[in-house]
Each structure stands twice: as structure tokens, then as C-alpha cells.
Amino acid sequence: MDTAAKNKKTAMIVSGVVAGMVAMSFAAVPAYQAFCQVTGWGGTTQRADAPADRVIARDITVRFDATVNQGLPWRFKPEQVSQTLKIGETGLAFYEAENLTDKPVTGRATFNVSPAKAGIYFQKIECFCFTEQTLQPGQKISMPVTYFIDPKLASDKNLDEVQTITLAYTFFVWDDEPQVAGLETGK
């Protein structure tokens, strides 16, 4: 094989490797999100279509936390510090968000549960975090989350000591939102 043919073959192989790496980089985020959703990795909660089929006598306390990414000009906080309920019992909690600008702003919440090993058992039926939220200038809203702790948690020996689970949200500017860096707060 002559040098030109070897160089052409090498260029084709390198081009194929680069194309494959680019394709894998685009697939990495959705694949990682799917993995976390299925396994509860990193405290990722699960999504349920209906309440639990049974309630267990064991109490568990759910604490609520809220933060706002510095690029989002909102005030965001839980309306309650915690709730204590039976495992399998449906809970309803509220978070309050307020747009501090004189322009409409859209945000999206990410969430996690700690301890992370409890994430697979934290089931959300309805949540403001499932879609983006648009707040009008100065608007303040109360947003619900309906949830339960899967009764399977009670049979997981790694969670025998867990008495409190923290549900934490962070709101970010929605990706499709125009830059809000220059927005003036109305307060």
C-alpha cells in the first residue's frame, strides 16, 4: 500500500472517530438523565402516575429546600419547612416564586433528594418542576408538588436509619429565555 493510500485510510479512521465522539457527546446528557431517573442515582426522584397502593405505619419527615441560580431574578422558597407523614401516604407541599423584574421571565426547576440513596423511593405525582414556569412582572405564585415515599423503602435495609428526606429545588433561567442579565428588578 502506498503512502497516499495509507494517509487516506488514516484520515478516514480519524474522521470516523471524531464523528463518533461528537455524536456520543450529544447523547451523553439524555442518556445520563435516563439512567438517573431509572436508578435514583444522585438523589433523582421518580415520577408516579398514581398514589401508593398502601401506607405503612413508619413515619418519615420530608424537609423542603429552595435556591435560585444567580442568573434568575426571582425569589423562591418553600411555604413549609417540613412535613411528617406515613410511608406511602400522599403529601402536598407548596413553594412560592416571585418575579422581581419588570419583564416576564421563564424558569425551570431542577431537583434532588438527600440522602441520595432515598431518591429512587421519592415519587412525585404532580410537580411544578415537570414544566417551565413563566412569571409576569412582579407576579408571585404558589406552586404545588404532590408526592409520596414508596413503601418499598421500608424493606431496603440500607435505609433503616433514614428518618428525614430533604427535597431540594433550584430554579434556573429557562434555556430558551432571552438573556435576563440586564433586567432591572422592580423591587
Secondary structure per residue as TSV (DSSP state, phi and psi in degrees):
chain	resnum	aa	ss	phi	psi
A	1	M	-	360.0	131.4
A	2	D	-	-79.8	169.5
A	3	T	H	-62.4	-41.3
A	4	A	H	-62.7	-41.2
A	5	A	H	-67.4	-39.2
A	6	K	H	-64.7	-43.1
A	7	N	H	-63.9	-40.4
A	8	K	H	-63.9	-43.1
A	9	K	H	-63.6	-43.7
A	10	T	H	-62.8	-43.6
A	11	A	H	-62.0	-39.6
A	12	M	H	-65.6	-42.0
A	13	I	H	-65.3	-47.1
A	14	V	H	-61.7	-42.5
A	15	S	H	-61.6	-41.5
A	16	G	H	-64.2	-41.4
A	17	V	H	-64.0	-44.9
A	18	V	H	-62.1	-45.0
A	19	A	H	-61.1	-41.9
A	20	G	H	-63.5	-40.7
A	21	M	H	-66.2	-39.8
A	22	V	H	-63.5	-45.4
A	23	A	H	-60.8	-42.0
A	24	M	H	-66.4	-34.5
A	25	S	H	-66.8	-35.6
A	26	F	H	-71.7	-31.5
A	27	A	H	-83.2	-15.8
A	28	A	H	-63.2	-46.3
A	29	V	H	-64.5	-52.0
A	30	P	H	-61.4	-37.2
A	31	A	H	-66.0	-41.6
A	32	Y	H	-64.8	-42.7
A	33	Q	H	-61.8	-43.0
A	34	A	H	-63.3	-42.9
A	35	F	H	-59.8	-46.8
A	36	C	H	-63.9	-39.9
A	37	Q	H	-64.5	-40.7
A	38	V	H	-71.9	-39.8
A	39	T	H	-97.7	-15.2
A	40	G	-	77.4	10.4
A	41	W	G	-54.4	136.6
A	42	G	G	68.4	21.0
A	43	G	G	81.5	16.8
A	44	T	-	-69.7	126.8
A	45	T	-	-78.5	167.5
A	46	Q	E	-105.2	160.3
A	47	R	E	-110.2	127.7
A	48	A	-	-113.0	149.8
A	49	D	S	-90.7	-20.7
A	50	A	S	-149.7	162.4
A	51	P	-	-62.0	167.7
A	52	A	-	-62.2	153.4
A	53	D	S	-85.5	-7.0
A	54	R	-	-155.7	158.1
A	55	V	-	-119.8	135.7
A	56	I	-	-107.1	147.9
A	57	A	S	-65.3	-15.2
A	58	R	-	-70.5	125.7
A	59	D	E	-80.4	147.9
A	60	I	E	-142.0	140.2
A	61	T	E	-101.3	132.7
A	62	V	E	-110.1	120.8
A	63	R	E	-96.8	152.4
A	64	F	E	-121.9	137.7
A	65	D	E	-136.2	151.8
A	66	A	E	-148.8	136.7
A	67	T	E	-139.0	160.8
A	68	V	E	-123.7	130.8
A	69	N	-	-62.2	144.0
A	70	Q	T	-59.6	-19.4
A	71	G	T	-82.7	-6.0
A	72	L	S	-108.3	116.2
A	73	P	-	-82.3	61.4
A	74	W	E	-123.9	158.4
A	75	R	E	-104.5	135.3
A	76	F	E	-145.8	128.1
A	77	K	E	-156.4	154.7
A	78	P	E	-74.2	146.6
A	79	E	S	-84.6	-10.4
A	80	Q	S	-137.8	149.7
A	81	V	S	-77.3	-42.6
A	82	S	E	-158.9	167.0
A	83	Q	E	-140.0	140.6
A	84	T	E	-112.2	127.7
A	85	L	E	-144.8	168.4
A	86	K	E	-78.0	148.0
A	87	I	T	-62.1	128.1
A	88	G	T	97.4	-19.0
A	89	E	-	-74.9	140.6
A	90	T	-	-80.1	130.8
A	91	G	E	-110.8	154.0
A	92	L	E	-132.3	118.9
A	93	A	E	-123.9	158.8
A	94	F	E	-128.3	143.5
A	95	Y	E	-120.8	145.6
A	96	E	E	-110.4	134.6
A	97	A	E	-127.9	144.2
A	98	E	E	-139.0	130.5
A	99	N	E	-82.9	120.0
A	100	L	-	-93.4	10.8
A	101	T	B	-110.8	177.1
A	102	D	S	-101.1	21.0
A	103	K	S	-135.8	152.9
A	104	P	-	-65.1	140.1
A	105	V	E	-136.7	136.7
A	106	T	E	-108.6	133.2
A	107	G	E	-128.6	164.3
A	108	R	E	-138.4	136.0
A	109	A	E	-96.8	136.3
A	110	T	E	-103.7	161.5
A	111	F	E	-146.7	159.0
A	112	N	E	-157.5	168.7
A	113	V	E	-124.4	141.1
A	114	S	E	-131.6	141.8
A	115	P	S	-66.3	147.1
A	116	A	G	-56.5	-33.5
A	117	K	G	-66.4	-13.2
A	118	A	G	-90.2	-9.5
A	119	G	G	-56.1	-38.4
A	120	I	G	-66.5	-20.7
A	121	Y	G	-97.9	-8.6
A	122	F	E	-87.1	111.7
A	123	Q	E	-109.3	126.3
A	124	K	E	-104.4	130.1
A	125	I	E	-90.9	-47.9
A	126	E	E	-137.0	144.6
A	127	C	E	-160.2	140.7
A	128	F	G	-61.6	-19.9
A	129	C	G	-77.3	-9.0
A	130	F	G	-73.1	-20.8
A	131	T	S	-139.6	166.9
A	132	E	-	-74.2	156.9
A	133	Q	E	-122.1	127.2
A	134	T	E	-108.0	123.7
A	135	L	E	-110.6	133.6
A	136	Q	-	-76.2	167.5
A	137	P	T	-52.6	124.1
A	138	G	T	70.6	2.1
A	139	Q	-	-69.3	139.9
A	140	K	E	-123.4	129.0
A	141	I	E	-131.0	157.3
A	142	S	E	-108.6	125.5
A	143	M	E	-117.9	126.7
A	144	P	E	-89.3	154.7
A	145	V	E	-134.4	125.4
A	146	T	E	-106.5	128.6
A	147	Y	E	-149.8	169.2
A	148	F	E	-154.6	161.5
A	149	I	E	-98.6	121.8
A	150	D	-	-58.0	129.9
A	151	P	G	-57.3	-18.2
A	152	K	G	-63.4	-19.8
A	153	L	G	-57.7	-36.7
A	154	A	G	-63.6	-24.3
A	155	S	G	-98.3	2.8
A	156	D	-	-90.0	107.3
A	157	K	G	-61.2	-24.8
A	158	N	G	-71.0	-10.0
A	159	L	G	-117.2	13.6
A	160	D	T	-57.1	-36.0
A	161	E	T	-84.5	-8.5
A	162	V	-	-76.0	118.8
A	163	Q	-	-117.5	-16.9
A	164	T	E	-134.4	134.9
A	165	I	E	-121.8	136.6
A	166	T	E	-106.6	127.0
A	167	L	E	-102.5	115.7
A	168	A	E	-118.9	138.3
A	169	Y	E	-122.5	146.2
A	170	T	E	-128.6	126.8
A	171	F	E	-93.6	135.8
A	172	F	E	-123.3	159.0
A	173	V	E	-62.5	133.7
A	174	W	-	-64.6	136.7
A	175	D	T	-51.8	-36.3
A	176	D	T	-83.5	-4.2
A	177	E	S	-73.3	135.8
A	178	P	-	-60.7	158.8
A	179	Q	-	-51.4	132.3
A	180	V	-	-110.6	8.3
A	181	A	T	-57.3	-34.7
A	182	G	T	-90.4	1.2
A	183	L	-	-66.3	136.8
A	184	E	-	-90.4	137.2
A	185	T	B	-77.3	144.3
A	186	G	-	-86.4	1.4
A	187	K	-	-113.8	360.0
